[in-house]
Amino acid sequence: MNLNPRLLFIAFAAVCAMSLVPVLVKSVNANVVTIGAIRISFALIFLTPVLIFSGTLKGLSFKDWLGLAIVGLIFGSHWWTYFYAIKQSSAAMGAIALSTYGIHLLLLNWVFNAQRISRLDTIAVGTSVLGCILVAPELNFDNQMTWGFSVGVISGVLYAMLPLLHQRIAHIPTMTRSWGQFAFTGVFFLALWQQFEWPSANGDWWRLAVMGVVSTLIGHSLWVKASTELPAVVTSTAYYFYIPIAMILSFVFLDEQITSKMILGAALIIGANMALALLPWWSKRRRNLH
């Protein structure tokens, strides 16, 4: 496997940029809709002129627009549930909950693409579920932290749907798909405009700007490049650095309590998801050696 150090650095930089989100969401006073609307606005302000002047939007068919709309609305739902989970629980728990998406992707492939689930896959799913039980403070939805964490897991399901949906519109150029995803996410938050509250706290604006420019525009663009040019097994593994970085940042900047139980649960979830990413590559490598 030939790995370009520059691309590895880009992948790590993208993960670092995206891992700022849980801490920034938790630290702002703005509500979920305000965060989503302003964050997506920053990305669209930069991307829309590029797409208009390039003329790539003219060649899209009705079916293409429909595909972009579905992707954007699912992505908007993912953002809403993710931000809500962080607000209700904590930055660290929100990040850990989202990390279950690899397990959801496996199950979605089984349901919609008839992908066979092996015994090792079943063990990985069980390990991830055990990790979730350990992370949740108690198995009671009346507990705000548990409820927030559970919504974060639902956000992971929505996030796992995105690769499957993108595969169906893979003929659309990457930048156009990114813009379409952001544009219809904007429509999603526009539909919730009555819940929008203009940020009042002085510190909210710079935090929202960092989310919009650094985490969304720069982080997403770098991740698209890295995930396009690096082997899938590398980007799948690199993504999970998001969780320990987010946990460290939440501990340092938000003074959140990171218990040994949370660390163990996070390790089980991350380990199970990484195993799902690495096992197919390892099996293929062994077959090639023989």
N, C-alpha and C positions, 0 to 999 in steps of 0.2 A: 504494500500500500504506500504510494508516493504522496507524502503530505507536504504541502507548501507552508513553510513557517509563517509567511505573510497572511495566508488564509486562516491559519490557526489563530493568529493574533486578532484578525478581524472577527472571527467567531467568538472569541473570549471577550472582546470589546463590546460586541452586540449583547452578549449575555449580561455583562456588567451594566450596560445602559438600561436593559429591560428590568434588571433586578432592583432598580431604584424605585419602581412603581409602587410596590406594597408600602414602603416607608413614606413615600410622598402622599399616597392616598390617605393613609392613616393620620398623617400630620396636618393635612389641610382641614379647615373648618367647612369648606364647601361640601354640598351634598353629592350624592352619586350622579345625578343627572347633570349637575353643573360641571363636575369633573369630566364626565364623558363628553359633553358638548364642547367644552373649551379645548380639551385635549385633541379631539378629532378636528376641530377648526384649525389648529396650528398646522396639522399635517396637510389638510386640504388647501390651505392658503399657499403652501409651497408647491404641492404637486399639481393642482388644477391648471395653472398657466402652462406648465410643461406639456401636459396632455393635450391642451387645446391647440397650442402652437405646433405640436408634432402631427396633429391631424389623425392620430390613431383611433380616436373615438368614432370617426365617421364610418369605419368598416365593420362596426359591431352590428350583429343581427338582433332581432327581437329575442331569440333564444339566448344569445350571449348576455343581453341586458337582464333577462330573467335570472340567469345563473349568477350574475354579479349581485343582483338584488337579494337572492337567497343567501349568498355568502355574507353580504354586508349585514343583513338582519340577524343572522346567526352570530356574527362577530359582535354586533351591538349587544345582543342578549348575553353573550359571554362577558363582555366588559361590565355590563350592569350588575350581573350576579357576582363577578369577581370583586368589584369595588364594594358592593354591599357586604360580601363575606368579610372583607378586610375591616370595614367600618364596624361590623357587629362583633367580630372576634378580635384578631390582631393581625399585624402585618405578617408575622412569621407563620401563623396558622393559615392565613389566606394563601400564602405561597406554597405551603405544604399541601393544602387541599388541591390546588391547581395541578400539582405534580402527579396526581393520579391519572392524568389524561392519557398516558401510555397504555394503561390497563383498559380504559374506556375505548381507545382506538382498536385494541385487540378484539374486544367484545363487539364493537360496531362492525368490524370486518367480518366477524363470524356471522352476525345477523344479516348484513346486507350483501356481502360478497362471498358468503359460504366458505370462508377461510377456516380450515381445520384447526381446532385447538388441541394442542398436544398435552401430555401429562405435565411437562415442565411449565407450560403456559398456565395450567390450572393451579399449580403450586405458586406461581408468581402472582396470580389473582388473589389467592388465599393469603399470601404474605402481605400484599398491599392492603387488603381488608383489615388484617390484624394491625398493621401500622396505623390505619385510620382510627381503629378502636383505641389504640394507645394514645394517639394525639388528642382525641376528643376528651375534654375534662370529665364528662360523665355521659352515659347513654340516656340522655333526657333532653328533648327538644325545648323544654322550658328554660334550659340553661342557654343564655345568650351566646356564649362562646361556642357551645356545641351546635346551635342552630346556624351561626355564622359559618362554622367549618363545613357543615352539611351543604349549605348553599354554595360554598367554594368547590365542593366535589361536583355539584351540578354544573358549575362553570367549567370544570374540567371535562365533563361530557360534551358540552357545547364546543369547547376548544378542540376536542378530538374529532368532531364532525367536520371541521374546516379542511383538513388534508383530503378527505374523501370528496368533499364538494369541489375543491380546487382541481382535483384530478379530472372532473367532468368538464371543466372549462380550461384545461391545460393549453389548448390551442391559442388562447388569448395571451398576448405578451405579458410578462411578469409585472412590469410597471403599471400597465393598464389594469391588470387584475388587482394590484395593490390599491390603485386609485378607486376602482369600483367598490372594493371592500370598504374603504374609508368613506366613500360618498354615501353609500346606503346605510352605513353605521351612523352617519350624520342624519339621515332621514329618520332612523330609529330614535335618536335622541331629540330630534325636532318634534316628533310625535308626542314627546313628554315635556314639551316646552312650559306647560303650566307649573311644573315642579322646579323649573330653573330659577336659581337665585343668584343675582349678581354678586360675585365675591366681595366681601367687605373687609376681611382681615388683610393687613398690609402684606403679610408673608405668603398669602395664598397665591398671589399672581405669579411670583417667581417660581413657586413650586409647580404650578400648573403649566408654566412656560417650559420648565425643565422636562416635565412629562410629555408635553406636546412635541418639543423639538428634539431633545436628547433621547428619550425612551421610545417615542413613537416613530418620528421621521428618521433620525439617524440610526437608532437601534434596529428598527424594522428593515431599513435599507441594507445595513451591514449584514443582518441575518439572512436576508434574501440572497445576497451575493455568496455568503459562506455556505448556506445550505444548497445552493445551486452547484457550486464548484467543488465542494468537499464531499467525500463519501458519506452516504446517509448514516452509516454506523457512527461516524465521528461526530456529526452534528447532533444525532440523537443522544449521544453520551454527553456532549458538551453542554447541551441545554440544561442538564440537571445540576450544573454548577450554580444555576439561578437560585436554588433553594438555600444552600448554605450561605451564599452571599447575602440574600435577603434576610436570613435569620441573624447573621452577624450585624448587619446594618440596623435591624430593628432593636437589637440588644444595645448597640452603641448609641444610636441617636434617639430612640424612643424609650429606652430603659425598660423594654419588655422582658418579662421573665421567661427564660428558656430553660425548661426543666429537663432532667435526664430522660424522663418518660417521653417528652416531645422529641428529643434527639433520637431516641431509639425508634420511635414510630416513624419519624422522617427517614431514618436510615433504611428501615424495612421497605417503605414506599419507594424511595429512590432506587434501592437495590433491586427491587422487583421490576421496576420500569426499565432500568438499565439492562437487566438480564434479558428482557424481552427484545431490546434493541441489539444486544451483542450475540445472543444465542444463534439466530439465523446466520449471521456473518461467520461465527465460529464453526458451525456445522458445514457451511459451504467451503470454508478454508480447509477443513479436515478432509472433505471429499476430494478436493483438488490435489491435496498432498498425496492421497492414495491413488 
